[in-house]
Amino acid sequence: MIIALAVILATLLYAVGGERGILTFLTLCWNIAVLSLSIIMISWGWEPITITFLSCLLICSATLFYQNGRNAKTFSAFWSVILILVILILPAYLLGLNSHIQGLNELMLREDEIMGLTPNININIVKIAVSMMITGLIGAATDTSMAISSAVYEVFRNNRQLSLGELFRSGVHIGRDVLGTTVNTLYFACIGESMMMFLLFKSYHYSFWRLINSKAFFQEFTDIMFSCLACILVIPLSAAVTSCILKRPEKFKRFLDEDELFLYLKDNGQPGQIPDRDK
Amino acid sequence: MSSQNNQGKKFDIRKKVRELSRKSKLVLMKNKRRLLLYGALIVILLTGVWLTDHNDQWYSATIVKIDHAENSPTDLYRNGTGDRYYEQTLTGTVQNGTLKGHKALLKNQYSISGVFDETYKAGDRVFVTSVSSENGTITGTISGLKRDQYIAALCAALILFILLVANRRGFFALLSLTANIAIFWYALTLYASGTNILLLGNILVLLFTCLSLLLISGWNQKTFAAICSTLISITITLLLFQLTMSFTEGVDYAFMEYITSPADLPEIFMAQIMIGGLGAVMDVAITEASSISELIAKDKEIPLKNLIQSGRDIGHDIMGTMINVMLFTYISGSIPLIILKMNSEIRLHTIILWHMPMELYRFLIGSIGILISIPVSILVSLLFFRRLRRFA
């Protein structure tokens, strides 16, 4: 069944996306491989947050650079995502530590499949909870920052005279359009995932106050909240990073030499004509 | 000479500072209303967080604030993994109810890894059940930590940032989020009183789609095109899923987590995948609809071929990252459990095939939904906007 669905997905990717579809599929496989590898490494007892951060770098660079090419857009999206990760790791860790987010929640403890598992893993499970939060937000953050950096790039391509502030403002403006739908995507995915949990809460007749203090709810809640916060905060960040890079391409020369807008940097020339898209 | 130069520089700097302060004053004057609004918002949010931090008397369950924790190692070593167990003796004060102010003496056991247990420290507030009082000192079992203040803080952060970044748009996004949560909660109540979950799921999808799209993009043609294409795409996805099920061995619902009543598992799973993929499909639909309407508005005579090409290009740009969003949102939740299972000597291969197929199903069907919605929403938007132009 899983294999059948995977085959359908691959076929559809090719049918809808053509060559880009194959790229997407390969990136997907790579991301899943990196994710599994990082999980294996964490289970060996390696430092979970560091491993997660490194695997996020790998995943992010594959999604951006391999799938969408190396240019100013992907480069600035990449840096925005890294910045947002660095910003959010500490609050996530502090919150996880203080609110006892770690471990199995009270609903899981009643499940049969837990019975055979050993609780003696000798890994700090707060850190695992934090790496779970970080992994959850990376997809949303990449999506939003890519949308914004490519929009700012298009604006800049059509009007090279715009100042840093104007570019930033247009980035945030576009971000407002993206925000609502991304938050929606996260919310519905979360509802779909945790529907069983809510049904269980209902059948145990949990009151509202007992619900919001329960660990099971709190785990789901922080997961989606951090994803939402990441995709909100990445909007101004990504707008700022993109406009900075576009306005001062000399400083980021070595990353931009494959970008069509900044080809002139290669031989230290002057900014010339905008390459025509249709050609 | 040089001192004169220096003086000149100083003067320059002073002038600049004066100009800057004048400018910032101007900006302040201009945005006075907005600043006041944000100030009020921050005050309201902080009050809310403070209130939930001090709401112990709202609860009927006994809450104890721990004043002092004493840890002593036990001689419990299991399996020789090096995980240590500790015993905690906690002294605290009761915060609410008739016993308010009484001293409490509680016991707790924890391990370094903390998989099944928790470590409490001074300052934590915990719920205590089966309370018994013995000459002024309370004893009982700890049932869990009080977490509502963290939830309030996270909500406050979300509201503040969403309004700061996206002001009016952010407000509408928040509104749609609140409305959707309310609808979902009401549907849960209906389910508990015996309504069929599949019927509820269908109504929910309809309500969610209309409400969120209307609130996000307003009352206009774009929204209607997006609503139509979302509903069509979801239907096609579910049909495809049913078709695949009838050709393969189907889904083993025993793998679902938190099973309550085994009778209606297939229906619940159906409702789950319907709603889970909905957000992503809506996202694709509204993006396609608004960009195609934008293209037509800019150039009324744009040929059909170019429109389709642009629609496909946009679809290619969003599909990769959208599928990634699905992947990480679904898989991340099961990371702790996977790690636990791997440490219990279960191989990764076995875990993927036998312990987390539900997450994989949801992810695969959600991604299929995204891919189907790309051509569907292009087609629907074309039909909508082209026909309208012909009538005009």
Interface residues (C-beta under 8 A of the other chain):
Chain A: M1 I2 A4 L5 A6 I8 L9 L12 L13 V16 G17 G18 R20 G21 L23 T24 T27 L28 N31 I32 L35 S36 I39 I40 I42 S43 T63 Q67 N68 L95 N98 S99 H100 Q102 G103 L104 E106 L107 M108 L109 E111 E113 G116 L117 T118 P119 N120 I121 N122 I123 N124 I125 V126 I128 A129 S131 M132 M133 T135 G136 L137 I138 G139 A140 T142 D143 M146 A147 S150 V172 G175 R176 D177 L179 G180 T181 T182 V183 N184 T185 L186 Y187 F188 A189 C190 I191 G192 E193 M195 M196 M197 F198 L199 L200 K202 S203 W209 R210 I212 N213 S214 K215 F218 Q219 E220 F221 T222 D223 M225 S227 C228 L229 I232 L233 I235 P236
Chain B: W58 Y59 A61 R78 N79 T81 G82 D83 S111 I112 S113 G114 V115 F116 D117 E118 T119 F127 G144 L145 K146 R147 D148 Y150 I151 L154 C155 A157 L158 F161 I162 V165 A166 R169 G170 F172 A173 S176 L177 N180 F184 L188 T189 Y191 A192 F208 S212 L215 I216 S217 L240 T244 M245 F247 T248 E249 G250 V251 M256 E257 Y258 I259 T260 S261 I268 A271 Q272 I273 M274 I275 G276 G277 L278 G279 A280 M282 D283 I286 T287 S290 G315 H316 D317 I318 M319 G320 T321 M322 I323 N324 V325 M326 L327 F328 T329 Y330 I331 S332 G333 I335 P336 L337 I338 I339 L340 K341 M342 N343 S344 L348 L353 H355 P357 E359 L360 Y361 R362 L364 I365 G366 S367 I368 L371 I372 I374 P375
